[in-house]
Amino acid sequence: MLELLHETAAPVTHEQVMDLLPDVAFDKASIWRVLADLADEGILRRMDLGDRVWRYELIDACRPIADDHGHFLCEDCGEVRCLPSLELRDGAGELPAVLRGATFRVRVMGRCADCIG
């Protein structure tokens, strides 16, 4: 399972993990528990991108994008793509005082280029 998650380019759902595993008997509940346990141990990042579906992403040194990066969720096809690091600044280039010390979780939703075109 870790090898599979290492090879994926974006967060995946439990169902996607089940579809990507080799055609041998894997119990859905066992896979769910393994994903949850790996997330609890900090090996996977577990996220809900607003569609009430847990997605899992491997945290490893081979990822070119920072740990707390944002994600784009296509509302039509459900594809998830990682976003590059983003900065939040006001018109003067400053972070508003009310946001200093805040934790940001960026989620962008819309239609991907494939669904638009």
BANUDO-256629 format. One line per 3 residues: number of its first residue (from 1); their letters; for each residue x, z, y of N, C-alpha, C, O. Coordinates in Angstrom, 3 decimals. Each point is the difference from the previous one (the first is absolute). Example, Ala and Ser with C-alpha at 12.3 -4.5 7.8 and 13.67 -1.06 7.14 Angstrom:
% residues 2
1 = AS = 13.190,7.800,-5.690,-0.890,0.000,1.190,0.900,0.000,1.200,1.036,0.665,-0.019 | -1.386,-1.385,1.069,0.820,0.060,1.190,-0.770,0.730,1.090,0.509,0.169,1.108
% end
This chain:
% residues 117
1 = MLE = 0.826,0.000,-1.185,-0.826,0.000,1.185,0.877,0.000,1.258,-0.310,-0.694,0.969 | 1.399,1.466,-0.979,0.883,0.027,1.160,0.645,-1.363,0.244,0.161,-0.417,1.147 | 0.201,-0.266,-2.210,0.564,-1.338,0.136,-1.024,-0.949,0.629,0.336,-0.787,0.885
4 = LLH = -1.560,0.865,-1.339,-1.080,-0.824,0.544,-0.173,0.289,1.492,-0.094,-0.931,0.801 | 0.051,2.206,-0.422,-0.180,0.365,1.408,1.204,-0.402,0.838,-0.148,-0.328,1.177 | 1.337,0.349,-1.769,1.201,-0.432,0.710,-0.078,-1.490,0.339,0.496,-0.428,1.041
7 = ETA = -1.110,-0.348,-1.908,-0.069,-1.447,0.181,-1.132,-0.453,0.915,-0.015,-1.156,0.422 | -0.933,2.039,-0.106,-1.103,-0.391,0.874,0.440,0.047,1.456,0.812,0.842,0.386 | -1.350,-1.747,0.416,0.395,-0.101,1.399,-0.916,0.783,0.930,0.280,0.110,1.194
10 = APV = -1.363,0.430,-1.720,-0.967,0.712,0.838,-0.677,1.079,-0.847,0.106,-0.016,-1.227 | -0.791,0.938,1.869,-0.715,1.034,-0.750,-1.026,-0.616,-0.957,-0.620,-1.017,0.310 | 0.451,1.650,-1.477,-0.925,-0.501,-1.012,-0.997,1.075,-0.394,0.286,1.194,0.092
13 = THE = -1.451,-1.628,-0.529,-1.047,0.906,-0.462,0.224,0.332,-1.480,0.820,-0.623,-0.674 | -1.557,1.606,0.195,0.019,0.353,-1.419,-0.379,-1.214,-0.844,0.634,-0.281,-1.017 | -1.666,-0.432,1.444,-0.447,-1.192,-0.748,1.084,-1.066,-0.036,0.207,-0.637,-1.032
16 = QVM = 0.491,0.435,2.155,1.080,-0.986,0.026,1.135,0.408,-0.932,0.588,-0.847,-0.672 | -0.279,2.138,0.629,1.025,0.489,-0.932,-0.430,-0.309,-1.427,0.798,-0.499,-0.793 | -2.047,0.788,0.462,-0.508,-0.275,-1.349,0.124,-1.487,-0.332,0.374,-0.357,-1.117
19 = DLL = -0.689,-0.518,2.090,0.075,-1.444,-0.229,1.437,-0.485,-0.175,0.245,-0.967,-0.720 | 0.709,1.637,1.379,1.393,-0.431,-0.036,0.784,0.532,-1.203,1.052,-0.539,-0.344 | -1.558,1.585,-0.287,0.689,0.556,-1.164,-0.107,-0.953,-1.181,-0.964,-0.758,-0.106
22 = PDV = 1.958,0.795,-0.786,-0.059,-0.884,-1.186,-1.269,0.236,-0.813,-0.629,1.054,0.091 | 0.275,-2.043,-0.874,-1.224,0.057,-0.804,0.159,0.915,-1.216,-0.015,-0.456,-1.143 | 0.164,1.730,1.406,-0.015,1.007,-1.061,-1.003,1.061,0.417,-0.446,0.030,1.148
25 = AFD = 0.104,0.815,-2.059,-1.057,0.981,0.273,0.491,1.106,0.940,0.779,0.865,-0.400 | -1.238,-0.905,1.638,0.250,1.066,0.960,-1.347,0.584,0.400,-0.908,-0.733,0.391 | 0.783,2.020,-0.487,-1.220,0.682,0.373,-0.091,0.075,1.523,0.947,0.432,0.658
28 = KAS = -2.087,-0.852,-0.093,-0.170,0.003,1.457,0.205,1.378,0.607,0.626,0.131,1.051 | -1.142,0.881,-1.699,0.128,1.367,0.513,1.454,0.458,-0.003,0.433,0.697,0.917 | 0.316,-1.081,-1.934,1.418,0.383,-0.062,0.786,-0.659,1.121,0.842,0.637,0.633
31 = IWR = -1.114,-1.900,-0.390,0.681,-0.716,1.086,-0.362,0.647,1.332,0.867,0.179,0.856 | -2.124,0.169,-0.673,-0.442,0.670,1.230,0.771,1.310,0.206,0.461,0.295,1.103 | -0.332,0.485,-2.184,0.715,1.288,0.093,1.482,-0.205,0.301,0.582,0.748,0.786
34 = VLA = 0.025,-1.749,-1.399,1.415,-0.279,0.258,0.201,-0.392,1.459,0.938,0.475,0.640 | -1.797,-1.328,-0.107,0.097,-0.386,1.410,-0.148,1.217,0.914,0.761,0.164,0.953 | -1.739,0.679,-1.249,-0.223,1.205,0.810,1.197,0.944,-0.082,0.424,0.554,1.014
37 = DLA = 0.123,-0.369,-2.216,1.153,0.883,-0.173,1.228,-0.533,0.744,0.723,0.767,0.635 | -0.489,-2.082,-0.715,1.144,-0.594,0.711,-0.165,0.130,1.513,0.978,0.203,0.720 | -2.210,-0.319,-0.243,-0.262,0.191,1.429,0.221,1.460,0.395,0.584,0.276,1.048
40 = DEG = -1.042,0.649,-1.873,0.185,1.424,0.285,1.476,0.385,0.040,0.386,0.912,0.731 | 0.433,-1.601,-1.510,1.442,0.282,-0.039,0.775,-0.734,1.093,1.210,0.184,0.128 | -1.897,-1.016,0.663,0.666,-0.713,1.086,0.717,-1.270,-0.420,0.807,-0.539,0.757
43 = ILR = -1.095,0.058,-1.957,0.606,-1.241,-0.487,-0.818,-1.200,0.466,0.543,-1.076,0.251 | -1.844,1.272,-0.139,-0.910,-1.023,0.519,-0.653,0.509,1.273,-0.172,1.204,0.184 | -0.182,-2.117,0.677,-0.831,0.320,1.168,-1.417,-0.400,-0.380,-0.231,-1.126,-0.442
46 = RMD = -0.722,2.043,0.610,-1.412,-0.277,-0.294,-0.720,-0.129,1.332,0.157,0.846,0.880 | -0.944,-1.902,-0.730,-0.663,-0.229,1.281,-1.390,-0.579,-0.185,-0.275,-0.714,-0.964 | -0.590,1.036,1.907,-1.327,-0.601,0.102,0.025,-0.783,1.308,0.170,0.585,1.070
49 = LGD = -0.336,-1.886,-1.147,0.089,-0.851,1.184,-1.344,-0.207,0.680,-0.175,-0.950,0.763 | -0.770,1.834,-1.036,-1.288,-0.075,0.660,-1.114,-0.584,-0.839,-1.153,-0.031,0.430 | 1.486,-0.435,-1.626,-1.031,-0.578,-0.859,-0.321,0.907,-1.187,-0.638,-0.422,-0.965
52 = RVW = 1.091,1.677,1.051,-0.264,1.027,-1.015,0.579,-0.340,-1.373,-0.551,0.382,-1.032 | 1.664,-1.102,1.039,0.713,-0.347,-1.231,1.422,0.534,0.131,0.687,-0.310,0.974 | -0.233,1.111,-1.944,1.376,0.471,0.019,0.923,-1.144,-0.367,-0.251,-0.747,-0.945
55 = RYE = 1.325,0.625,1.713,1.060,-0.957,-0.301,1.303,0.773,-0.119,0.180,1.044,0.627 | 0.726,-1.573,-1.442,1.258,0.671,-0.283,1.162,-0.927,0.325,-0.036,-1.202,-0.264 | 1.065,1.803,0.847,1.185,-0.762,0.400,1.225,0.828,-0.373,0.075,1.187,0.319
58 = LID = 0.877,-1.809,-0.990,1.211,0.679,-0.408,0.871,0.295,1.215,0.181,-0.853,0.869 | 0.349,2.053,-0.816,0.943,0.380,1.050,1.381,-0.107,-0.628,0.357,0.809,-0.856 | 0.423,-1.804,1.276,1.356,-0.140,-0.544,0.928,-0.635,1.028,-0.442,-0.530,1.019
61 = ACR = 1.712,0.594,-1.306,1.031,-0.478,0.928,0.023,-1.519,0.112,0.671,-0.533,0.884 | -1.375,-0.170,-1.744,0.024,-1.467,0.024,-1.012,-0.594,0.977,-0.041,-1.218,0.180 | -0.767,2.053,0.445,-1.017,-0.500,0.925,0.609,-0.209,1.375,0.647,0.903,0.530
64 = PIA = -0.843,-2.079,0.059,0.567,-0.260,1.320,-0.802,0.625,1.141,0.470,0.025,1.138 | -1.667,0.477,-1.422,-0.872,0.540,1.042,0.041,1.518,-0.064,0.035,0.584,-1.083 | -0.040,0.051,2.250,0.082,1.463,0.086,-1.131,0.677,-0.773,-1.037,-0.606,-0.271
67 = DDH = 1.258,1.871,-0.076,-0.955,0.751,-0.812,-1.419,-0.002,0.550,-0.942,-0.304,-0.732 | 0.775,0.634,1.990,-1.347,0.119,0.567,-0.411,-1.250,0.756,-0.342,0.061,1.181 | 0.377,-1.188,-1.863,-0.371,-1.260,0.634,-1.510,-0.216,-0.076,-0.694,0.628,-0.799
70 = GHF = 0.206,-1.525,1.642,-1.414,-0.331,0.007,-0.345,-1.050,-1.034,0.879,-0.597,-0.621 | -2.174,0.380,0.445,-0.487,-0.985,-0.966,-1.143,-0.804,0.597,-0.767,0.494,0.827 | 0.668,-1.747,-1.266,-1.113,-0.878,0.364,-0.863,-0.187,-1.238,0.511,-0.324,-1.072
73 = LCE = -1.816,0.525,1.213,-0.959,-0.178,-1.089,-0.952,-1.125,0.375,-0.716,0.097,0.997 | 0.703,-1.169,-1.796,-0.944,-1.092,0.229,-1.372,0.451,-0.479,-0.164,0.386,-1.157 | -0.814,-0.435,2.041,-1.351,0.441,-0.328,-0.742,-0.981,-0.894,-1.036,0.347,-0.567
76 = DCG = 1.553,-1.574,0.430,-0.657,-0.985,-0.862,0.543,0.044,-1.424,-0.758,0.198,-0.950 | 2.072,-0.382,0.799,0.574,-0.100,-1.351,0.596,1.309,-0.505,0.293,0.122,-1.189 | -0.111,0.851,2.062,0.525,1.304,-0.407,1.506,0.070,-0.107,0.545,1.036,-0.379
79 = EVR = 0.145,-2.131,0.711,1.464,0.019,-0.067,0.562,0.980,1.021,-0.514,0.123,1.112 | 1.578,0.572,-1.505,0.675,0.948,0.880,1.408,-0.508,0.247,0.694,-0.420,-0.926 | -0.280,0.463,2.185,1.363,-0.398,0.360,0.640,1.095,0.823,-0.648,0.622,0.843
82 = CLP = 1.932,-0.391,-1.094,0.747,0.993,0.768,0.324,-0.573,1.370,0.293,-1.188,0.138 | -0.349,2.045,0.867,0.335,-0.394,1.364,1.394,0.511,0.349,0.446,1.005,-0.555 | 0.243,-1.681,1.465,1.301,0.506,0.444,-0.193,1.265,0.830,-1.124,0.331,0.379
85 = SLE = 2.199,0.364,-0.102,-0.077,1.201,0.831,-0.609,-0.352,1.354,0.329,-1.031,0.587 | -1.211,1.888,-0.098,-0.684,-0.215,1.272,0.248,1.190,0.912,0.222,1.115,-0.473 | -0.258,-1.351,1.786,0.119,1.073,0.980,-1.227,0.001,0.886,-0.506,-1.063,0.358
88 = LRD = 0.020,2.241,0.001,-1.154,0.155,0.877,0.501,0.448,1.364,0.609,1.063,0.124 | -0.863,-1.869,0.897,0.427,0.308,1.361,-1.116,-0.384,0.965,-0.803,-0.885,-0.294 | 0.754,1.557,1.452,-0.965,-0.378,1.030,0.573,-1.144,0.831,1.082,-0.502,-0.303
91 = GAG = -1.794,0.088,1.342,0.422,-1.119,0.835,1.354,0.194,0.658,0.689,-0.978,0.291 | -0.293,2.222,-0.051,1.293,0.294,0.629,1.119,0.140,-1.040,1.144,0.287,0.352 | -1.474,-0.488,-1.623,1.012,0.094,-1.046,0.231,1.398,-0.523,0.975,0.242,-0.711
94 = ELP = -1.861,0.692,1.052,0.146,1.392,-0.421,-1.050,0.351,-1.056,-1.068,-0.609,-0.066 | 1.395,1.592,-0.742,-0.975,0.539,-0.932,-0.843,1.010,0.776,0.554,0.933,0.581 | -1.884,-1.095,-0.556,-0.837,0.961,0.731,0.253,1.430,-0.469,0.164,0.248,-1.194
97 = AVL = -0.133,0.690,2.140,0.321,1.399,-0.298,-0.906,0.578,-1.079,0.461,0.791,-0.823 | -1.727,-1.163,0.806,-0.942,0.540,-0.976,0.377,-0.392,-1.435,-0.429,0.650,-0.953 | 1.225,-1.705,0.801,0.366,-0.483,-1.327,1.370,0.486,-0.465,0.377,-0.238,-1.147
100 = RGA = 0.373,0.912,2.016,1.326,0.479,-0.400,-0.147,1.030,-1.111,-0.769,0.954,0.123 | 1.497,-1.148,-1.189,-0.064,0.899,-1.144,-1.087,-0.361,-1.002,-0.140,0.653,-1.034 | -0.629,-1.691,1.341,-1.081,-0.412,-0.905,0.555,-0.801,-1.179,1.072,-0.598,0.094
103 = TFR = -1.799,0.594,-1.183,0.320,-0.820,-1.158,-0.907,-1.212,0.024,-1.213,0.132,0.167 | 1.790,-1.314,-0.334,-0.769,-1.242,0.064,-0.129,-0.625,-1.374,0.969,-0.053,-0.757 | -2.157,-0.419,0.434,-0.265,-0.777,-1.209,-0.677,-1.283,0.470,-1.177,0.009,0.361
106 = VRV = 1.918,-1.104,-0.367,-0.518,-1.260,0.522,-0.660,-0.777,-1.130,0.589,-0.228,-1.056 | -1.827,-0.171,1.312,-0.763,-0.828,-0.936,-0.666,-1.083,0.820,-0.757,0.296,0.923 | 1.027,-1.538,-1.247,-0.612,-1.125,0.693,-0.885,-0.722,-1.007,0.424,-0.311,-1.114
109 = MGR = -1.654,0.052,1.523,-0.946,-0.689,-0.862,-0.465,-1.280,0.679,-0.080,-0.063,1.227 | -0.220,-0.927,-2.002,-0.461,-1.275,0.526,-0.006,-1.025,-1.109,-0.151,0.339,-1.174 | 0.314,-1.589,1.547,0.036,-1.084,-0.979,1.397,-0.593,-0.020,0.570,-0.287,1.052
112 = CAD = -0.012,0.103,-2.249,1.334,-0.566,-0.121,-0.039,-1.508,0.288,-1.067,-0.611,0.049 | 2.242,0.040,0.138,0.098,-1.430,0.322,-0.616,-0.872,-1.082,-0.593,-1.034,0.308 | 0.722,1.431,-1.572,-0.578,-0.791,-1.103,-1.525,-0.029,0.077,-0.614,-1.034,-0.261
115 = CIG = 0.003,2.164,0.619,-1.471,0.083,0.073,-0.538,-0.668,1.265,-1.118,-0.516,-0.010 | 1.879,0.515,1.083,-0.414,-0.651,1.243,0.064,-1.507,-0.140,-0.912,-0.719,0.408 | 2.020,0.249,-1.001,0.277,-1.441,-0.038,-0.558,-0.672,-1.172,0.162,-1.211,-0.152
% end
